[in-house]
Amino acid sequence: MEIARIVWDLQKATVREVLEALPEGRDIDYKTVQTFLRRLEAKGYLTSKRNGRSLVYTAKIRPNQVIRETVKDFVGRLFDGETLPLVEHLIREQGLENDDIHQLRSMLNDLESDNTSK
């Protein structure tokens, strides 16, 4: 996903441009970046066009769609498709600040209101 985010941020990028955009100290070589980009293209997240000797990659779908699909797959694999155990795990393991708790409470109240009005 780190590689995909770089392409989304740059809007279009070659393997070399993605490699140069990686955070300093990230020990990934050219071939590895190239492999990740090809995999993202095979999954339908990116598309590429040849520009001289280089392939230029662009996003084929929006980040939110990729995040939605990735989270759905993650929840399916780790939590048997149940979201509440994931939320519980995140809260217990990562903790929440008071502001986060208030925001979560507000979101839950909104969801509850939406469900009772249906």
Secondary structure, 3 states (H helix, E strand, C coil): CHHHHHHHHHCEECHHHHHHHCCCCCCCCHHHHHHHHHHHHHCCCEEEEEECCEEEEEECCCHHHHHHHHHHHHHHHHHCCCHHHHHHHHHHHHCCCHHHHHHHHHHHHHHHHHHHCC
